[in-house]
Amino acid sequence: MGASSPPAGGSGYLQSLWYDAKGDWNRSHEIIQNIEDKTAAWIHAYLHRKEGDIGNADYWYRRAGKTRPNDTLKEEWEAIVKALL
């Protein structure tokens, strides 16, 4: 669990979430902002929600075809990972 980089061969989605879990919001955001699809938009929304930028988060939730959840950030992170695996 102490790895300093994400597992090789992981998708950009999982790499982004890995960096987020390690506390590197900026690297996580940097990865996900370069992917343009609904899954990336969901992760992007989650990151901006975590950041506290709710207006921006809601924009990305709309792009993802989702509404902002009432779940905790941890629960949403887990939901995203489960959807990807």
Biotite code that builds the C-alpha atoms (Angstrom):
import biotite.structure as struc

atoms = struc.array([
    struc.Atom([0.000, 0.000, 0.000], chain_id="A", res_id=1, res_name="MET", atom_name="CA", element="C"),
    struc.Atom([3.008, 2.281, 0.270], chain_id="A", res_id=2, res_name="GLY", atom_name="CA", element="C"),
    struc.Atom([3.609, 2.384, -3.481], chain_id="A", res_id=3, res_name="ALA", atom_name="CA", element="C"),
    struc.Atom([4.839, 5.741, -4.749], chain_id="A", res_id=4, res_name="SER", atom_name="CA", element="C"),
    struc.Atom([3.166, 5.409, -8.136], chain_id="A", res_id=5, res_name="SER", atom_name="CA", element="C"),
    struc.Atom([-0.068, 3.852, -9.385], chain_id="A", res_id=6, res_name="PRO", atom_name="CA", element="C"),
    struc.Atom([-0.036, 0.262, -10.622], chain_id="A", res_id=7, res_name="PRO", atom_name="CA", element="C"),
    struc.Atom([1.244, -0.070, -14.177], chain_id="A", res_id=8, res_name="ALA", atom_name="CA", element="C"),
    struc.Atom([-1.357, -0.469, -16.881], chain_id="A", res_id=9, res_name="GLY", atom_name="CA", element="C"),
    struc.Atom([-4.165, 1.213, -14.962], chain_id="A", res_id=10, res_name="GLY", atom_name="CA", element="C"),
    struc.Atom([-6.590, 3.455, -16.830], chain_id="A", res_id=11, res_name="SER", atom_name="CA", element="C"),
    struc.Atom([-6.356, 7.219, -16.534], chain_id="A", res_id=12, res_name="GLY", atom_name="CA", element="C"),
    struc.Atom([-9.489, 7.028, -14.401], chain_id="A", res_id=13, res_name="TYR", atom_name="CA", element="C"),
    struc.Atom([-7.898, 4.687, -11.884], chain_id="A", res_id=14, res_name="LEU", atom_name="CA", element="C"),
    struc.Atom([-4.616, 6.601, -11.933], chain_id="A", res_id=15, res_name="GLN", atom_name="CA", element="C"),
    struc.Atom([-6.501, 9.796, -11.121], chain_id="A", res_id=16, res_name="SER", atom_name="CA", element="C"),
    struc.Atom([-8.367, 8.145, -8.259], chain_id="A", res_id=17, res_name="LEU", atom_name="CA", element="C"),
    struc.Atom([-5.125, 6.575, -6.992], chain_id="A", res_id=18, res_name="TRP", atom_name="CA", element="C"),
    struc.Atom([-3.463, 9.993, -6.761], chain_id="A", res_id=19, res_name="TYR", atom_name="CA", element="C"),
    struc.Atom([-6.548, 11.394, -5.056], chain_id="A", res_id=20, res_name="ASP", atom_name="CA", element="C"),
    struc.Atom([-6.438, 8.600, -2.473], chain_id="A", res_id=21, res_name="ALA", atom_name="CA", element="C"),
    struc.Atom([-2.765, 9.439, -1.866], chain_id="A", res_id=22, res_name="LYS", atom_name="CA", element="C"),
    struc.Atom([-3.675, 13.064, -1.174], chain_id="A", res_id=23, res_name="GLY", atom_name="CA", element="C"),
    struc.Atom([-2.369, 14.493, -4.459], chain_id="A", res_id=24, res_name="ASP", atom_name="CA", element="C"),
    struc.Atom([-5.471, 16.368, -5.662], chain_id="A", res_id=25, res_name="TRP", atom_name="CA", element="C"),
    struc.Atom([-3.507, 18.386, -8.215], chain_id="A", res_id=26, res_name="ASN", atom_name="CA", element="C"),
    struc.Atom([-2.015, 15.342, -9.975], chain_id="A", res_id=27, res_name="ARG", atom_name="CA", element="C"),
    struc.Atom([-5.394, 13.603, -9.878], chain_id="A", res_id=28, res_name="SER", atom_name="CA", element="C"),
    struc.Atom([-7.062, 16.622, -11.485], chain_id="A", res_id=29, res_name="HIS", atom_name="CA", element="C"),
    struc.Atom([-4.265, 17.013, -14.027], chain_id="A", res_id=30, res_name="GLU", atom_name="CA", element="C"),
    struc.Atom([-4.838, 13.454, -15.275], chain_id="A", res_id=31, res_name="ILE", atom_name="CA", element="C"),
    struc.Atom([-8.626, 13.546, -15.393], chain_id="A", res_id=32, res_name="ILE", atom_name="CA", element="C"),
    struc.Atom([-8.980, 16.945, -17.044], chain_id="A", res_id=33, res_name="GLN", atom_name="CA", element="C"),
    struc.Atom([-7.301, 15.522, -20.157], chain_id="A", res_id=34, res_name="ASN", atom_name="CA", element="C"),
    struc.Atom([-9.930, 12.792, -20.638], chain_id="A", res_id=35, res_name="ILE", atom_name="CA", element="C"),
    struc.Atom([-13.228, 13.817, -22.208], chain_id="A", res_id=36, res_name="GLU", atom_name="CA", element="C"),
    struc.Atom([-16.044, 11.383, -21.553], chain_id="A", res_id=37, res_name="ASP", atom_name="CA", element="C"),
    struc.Atom([-18.822, 10.888, -19.005], chain_id="A", res_id=38, res_name="LYS", atom_name="CA", element="C"),
    struc.Atom([-16.715, 8.749, -16.680], chain_id="A", res_id=39, res_name="THR", atom_name="CA", element="C"),
    struc.Atom([-13.977, 11.373, -16.570], chain_id="A", res_id=40, res_name="ALA", atom_name="CA", element="C"),
    struc.Atom([-16.619, 14.048, -16.004], chain_id="A", res_id=41, res_name="ALA", atom_name="CA", element="C"),
    struc.Atom([-17.887, 12.087, -12.969], chain_id="A", res_id=42, res_name="TRP", atom_name="CA", element="C"),
    struc.Atom([-14.398, 11.914, -11.482], chain_id="A", res_id=43, res_name="ILE", atom_name="CA", element="C"),
    struc.Atom([-13.848, 15.576, -12.330], chain_id="A", res_id=44, res_name="HIS", atom_name="CA", element="C"),
    struc.Atom([-17.114, 16.419, -10.522], chain_id="A", res_id=45, res_name="ALA", atom_name="CA", element="C"),
    struc.Atom([-16.077, 14.389, -7.483], chain_id="A", res_id=46, res_name="TYR", atom_name="CA", element="C"),
    struc.Atom([-12.698, 16.190, -7.355], chain_id="A", res_id=47, res_name="LEU", atom_name="CA", element="C"),
    struc.Atom([-14.291, 19.635, -7.479], chain_id="A", res_id=48, res_name="HIS", atom_name="CA", element="C"),
    struc.Atom([-16.821, 18.585, -4.836], chain_id="A", res_id=49, res_name="ARG", atom_name="CA", element="C"),
    struc.Atom([-13.914, 17.472, -2.663], chain_id="A", res_id=50, res_name="LYS", atom_name="CA", element="C"),
    struc.Atom([-12.183, 20.782, -3.315], chain_id="A", res_id=51, res_name="GLU", atom_name="CA", element="C"),
    struc.Atom([-15.316, 22.600, -2.139], chain_id="A", res_id=52, res_name="GLY", atom_name="CA", element="C"),
    struc.Atom([-16.063, 24.208, -5.525], chain_id="A", res_id=53, res_name="ASP", atom_name="CA", element="C"),
    struc.Atom([-19.695, 23.092, -5.665], chain_id="A", res_id=54, res_name="ILE", atom_name="CA", element="C"),
    struc.Atom([-20.690, 25.226, -8.657], chain_id="A", res_id=55, res_name="GLY", atom_name="CA", element="C"),
    struc.Atom([-17.909, 23.700, -10.755], chain_id="A", res_id=56, res_name="ASN", atom_name="CA", element="C"),
    struc.Atom([-18.691, 20.242, -9.365], chain_id="A", res_id=57, res_name="ALA", atom_name="CA", element="C"),
    struc.Atom([-22.329, 20.576, -10.388], chain_id="A", res_id=58, res_name="ASP", atom_name="CA", element="C"),
    struc.Atom([-21.267, 21.564, -13.924], chain_id="A", res_id=59, res_name="TYR", atom_name="CA", element="C"),
    struc.Atom([-19.207, 18.358, -14.174], chain_id="A", res_id=60, res_name="TRP", atom_name="CA", element="C"),
    struc.Atom([-21.999, 16.237, -12.665], chain_id="A", res_id=61, res_name="TYR", atom_name="CA", element="C"),
    struc.Atom([-24.278, 17.552, -15.429], chain_id="A", res_id=62, res_name="ARG", atom_name="CA", element="C"),
    struc.Atom([-21.631, 16.650, -18.041], chain_id="A", res_id=63, res_name="ARG", atom_name="CA", element="C"),
    struc.Atom([-21.492, 13.170, -16.502], chain_id="A", res_id=64, res_name="ALA", atom_name="CA", element="C"),
    struc.Atom([-25.284, 12.826, -16.618], chain_id="A", res_id=65, res_name="GLY", atom_name="CA", element="C"),
    struc.Atom([-25.438, 12.633, -12.821], chain_id="A", res_id=66, res_name="LYS", atom_name="CA", element="C"),
    struc.Atom([-26.635, 14.687, -9.891], chain_id="A", res_id=67, res_name="THR", atom_name="CA", element="C"),
    struc.Atom([-24.447, 15.539, -6.930], chain_id="A", res_id=68, res_name="ARG", atom_name="CA", element="C"),
    struc.Atom([-24.832, 12.708, -4.402], chain_id="A", res_id=69, res_name="PRO", atom_name="CA", element="C"),
    struc.Atom([-25.568, 13.043, -0.717], chain_id="A", res_id=70, res_name="ASN", atom_name="CA", element="C"),
    struc.Atom([-22.944, 10.361, -0.048], chain_id="A", res_id=71, res_name="ASP", atom_name="CA", element="C"),
    struc.Atom([-19.760, 11.158, 1.798], chain_id="A", res_id=72, res_name="THR", atom_name="CA", element="C"),
    struc.Atom([-16.719, 11.789, -0.383], chain_id="A", res_id=73, res_name="LEU", atom_name="CA", element="C"),
    struc.Atom([-15.340, 8.403, 0.673], chain_id="A", res_id=74, res_name="LYS", atom_name="CA", element="C"),
    struc.Atom([-18.574, 6.669, -0.360], chain_id="A", res_id=75, res_name="GLU", atom_name="CA", element="C"),
    struc.Atom([-18.574, 8.434, -3.718], chain_id="A", res_id=76, res_name="GLU", atom_name="CA", element="C"),
    struc.Atom([-14.905, 7.552, -4.325], chain_id="A", res_id=77, res_name="TRP", atom_name="CA", element="C"),
    struc.Atom([-15.722, 3.903, -3.598], chain_id="A", res_id=78, res_name="GLU", atom_name="CA", element="C"),
    struc.Atom([-18.765, 4.015, -5.909], chain_id="A", res_id=79, res_name="ALA", atom_name="CA", element="C"),
    struc.Atom([-16.639, 5.349, -8.748], chain_id="A", res_id=80, res_name="ILE", atom_name="CA", element="C"),
    struc.Atom([-13.977, 2.678, -8.242], chain_id="A", res_id=81, res_name="VAL", atom_name="CA", element="C"),
    struc.Atom([-16.622, -0.081, -8.125], chain_id="A", res_id=82, res_name="LYS", atom_name="CA", element="C"),
    struc.Atom([-18.155, 1.233, -11.358], chain_id="A", res_id=83, res_name="ALA", atom_name="CA", element="C"),
    struc.Atom([-14.730, 1.052, -13.018], chain_id="A", res_id=84, res_name="LEU", atom_name="CA", element="C"),
    struc.Atom([-13.767, -2.446, -11.862], chain_id="A", res_id=85, res_name="LEU", atom_name="CA", element="C"),
])
